[in-house]
Amino acid sequence: MLAVDVRRRFGDFRLDARFEAEGGVTALFGRSGSGKTTLVNLLAGLDRPDDGRIAVDGTVLFDAAGGIDLPPEHRRLGYVFQEGRLFPHLSVRGNLTFGMRRVRPADRHQDFDQVVRLLDLEPLLDRRPRSLSGGEKQRVAIGRALLASPRLLLMDEPLASLDAPRKNEILPFIERLRDVLRLPVVYVSHAVDEVVRLADTLVLLSDGRTVAAGGVEDIMSRLDLRPLTGRYEAGAVLTATVAGEDRAFDLTELAFAGHRLLVPRLGLPEGTRLRVRVRARDVALSLSRPTGTSVLNVFPGVVREIETGPGPQVDVLLDVGQPLIARITRRSLAELNLAPGRPVFALLKAVAVDRHSLGHGGGPPSRPDAR
C-alpha cells in the first residue's frame, strides 16, 4: 500500500497531492508542469514536502507532524530517470551491481540472474554505456534500480527520450517485470497508451492537484475528465478475455460483458485477460442493428450521458455492459434524437483496435515478501 498526502510550494506553484494505491503499477498522469516529477522527487526523498505524510507498506518515509524524514538512501526506493544516467566508467555488469553491493544480503529480494534474463541483458554485460543504444541504456538503468532491492520502484517518464521503435522495444520488458517480479511501481507518463498498457491505478494531476485517482478503466471513461485525459485521444477502456481465434481470417475474439469483440489476430492464449482502449472517434452509433455493413463489432447499449461543448462534435457515454464512449457530430446527435436512457447500437471496426491499444487486464497484482 502506497499512501501519499503531501503539500509543497515552489514560488507560485503549489503541489497538493493525496491518493492511495494498493500495489501494482500506479501511473501519475498529466500534462507537463502538472507536478508529476515534483511528486516523485518527494517520494524519493530528493526534495522535502512542506507538510504531509508518505508511507509504503506501513513504513513511514515522511511525516511532518511526527518529525520523520528518512534520507533517500534509507527509503529503499529504486529510481529510473528519463535518461539512463549510467556510470560511464563502469561496464554494464558494474552498473548493475553498483546498487546491489550497497544492500545487505538479508535485504536483497532481487536475483541478479533473473533480472538479467528478464531484461535480456546477458549480451551487454561486458560493454560500456557509450556503446549502448538509448533503449539498451534504459534497460540497464531499470536493472540497476531493481537490483538495489527496492520496496517501491519509481519511473519518471523512462520512455520520454526514446523514439517510437525504441519505446516499443522497452514496453514489453516493463510489462514482463510487472508480471513476473510483482514489484509495486510508480510510473510517470503523459502518454495514454503507456498508461493503458501498464497501469492498474491512475492518479490524474493538473496544476499541482490530484484531480482523480482510481482504476484506469474508471478514470478513462469519465467524460468530465476529457480535458485532462486528452480530448483527441478520449475513449473508454474495456476489460476483456481472449475467447478464441479465427485463423481463417487472422482475427482474435475477445469476450467482455456478454459480448464478442473481434480484433486483428493477437496470437495470445485463450483466457488471457486484456485491457482494450477504444477511442471515441472510432465508435459510431445506430438506432437499429445495421445489416449489410463491413463493421464486425456491433454492441447493443444505452445512452448514459452526453457531453457537449463548442464545435461540431459531442461525446456520448454508453453502457454496453461496460462504459463505452462514442464521438459524433452535433448534427448526428440531433438527427438521432439521442438522450440519456435511449437504446442504441455501438459500431466498432475490428481494425480500429491494434496492439498499441492493449494492456494487461488484471487487477493490482500481489507481490512477494520484500523483507
Summary of the structure (lengths in Angstrom):
residues: 371
radius of gyration: 22.4
end to end distance: 14.8
largest distance: 69.9
contacts: 1190
relative contact order: 0.13
helix: 28%
strand: 36%
